[in-house]
Amino acid sequence: MTKRNRAVTFSAPEMKTLLGGMSPQRFFREYWHKKPLLVRNAVPHLDRVLDGQGLLQLACREEAESRMVRQTRDNWQVRHGPFEPDELATLPKRNWSVLVSGVNMLIPEGDALLNAFSFAPYARLDDLMVSYAPPGGGVGPHFDSYDVFLIQGLGRRRWEISGQDDLELIDNCPLRILKRFRVDQSWELEPGDLLYLPPKYAHNGVALTDCMTWSIGFRAPTAQEMATEFLVYLQDTLCLDGIYADPDLTYSRQAGRIPPAMLRGLKDMIGKIRWTDADMEDFIGRYLSEPKPQVFFEPPARPAGHATFHRRLLAKGARLDARSRMLYQGHAFYMNGERLEADRDLASSLRQLADQRVLPPGPYDDMLSGLLYDWYRAGYLTTGN
């Protein structure tokens, strides 16, 4: 069991504490992609949600994406989980970290915390990673290619940051450790404190006590990744007619040479590949809503019948599973990589579900009820909010 303080019920932080009273509009205008932001006591009671032992137990779960980082002098070692409890129980008292990604899909408090950052589009939100380290633990000076919010849970950690342009990495290291790190600013974060860092802002966090850091990461695909995946999408959707033919082929003594006419013919065939804005938009919707490869949905073991499900909708409403990614553009909706076109009446309710991740109790027409029931049977959502 992960440790939770039953005397204090964790709820998602309000904007007045999360950004220190700053409006999202001002945050995006003045800080996003531009400069760091430190907010004291941004997420109260976070240290009571999960302790170190609870995170180590998560690192032993088969469905968790976990890793262990250890440092001995200048030597860094990385191992990936899942881990055995006996192995974690014998770790030394200093200089290691265990990190678990996707904690938003493992505990409800993690899902609530991640969704508190929905002042940014869900299409940009990635996941919640939580790390635990004894004194001296950390992952070394590094930079991330995406925006990140670092929130202190248990204990204290010293964060050193730098706006340096020198991002050269140590050679032959299993981690992306900066070869040279220049400290511009340094803070000690207490439970609940938050530090926002823009992309490529160098930072180094060192545990001063047994401590935990909750990291909200944002999705920032590379151009190469997008191009590669779009070509895969085209492969699955394009259908070109024709087959290469050369009725005018002539004899040549140069059998190893590619005939110029063949080059022209094959280039013409490839040149027929075309795509439209609609193709790109459909790909983007599918791509951004596609769960990560290690995510699997679990349909209910004994699903309720449609009539029973409809009554539950009436009484309790519906809630997206923490693993579900639901996005939309216009009347096109994307649920976990699948596209759905909705009419105006259906689109209104689906936008509410995508924006708020819940639908309130109430009577829903047969079309919406049937769609939600299909998603329920697939494990994409459940009743109750």
Salt bridges, closest charged atoms under 4 A:
GLU14 OE1 - LYS16 NZ 3.54
GLU30 OE1 - ARG26 NE 3.14
GLU30 OE2 - ARG29 NH2 3.89
GLU63 OE2 - ARG61 NH2 2.59
GLU87 OE2 - ARG79 NH1 1.89
GLU109 OE2 - ARG4 NE 2.80
ASP126 OD1 - LYS292 NZ 3.11
ASP127 OD2 - LYS292 NZ 3.53
ASP144 OD2 - HIS203 NE2 3.33
ASP147 OD2 - HIS33 ND1 3.04
ASP147 OD1 - ARG124 NH2 3.28
GLU160 OE2 - ARG158 NE 3.59
ASP166 OD2 - ARG180 NE 2.69
GLU168 OE2 - LYS179 NZ 3.08
GLU168 OE1 - ARG180 NH2 2.43
ASP171 OD2 - LYS179 NZ 3.89
ASP184 OD1 - ARG182 NE 2.91
GLU188 OE1 - ARG156 NH1 2.93
ASP193 OD2 - ARG40 NH1 2.64
ASP282 OD2 - ARG286 NE 2.89
ASP282 OD1 - ARG339 NH1 2.79
ASP321 OD1 - ARG323 NE 2.75
GLU341 OE2 - ARG339 NH2 2.13
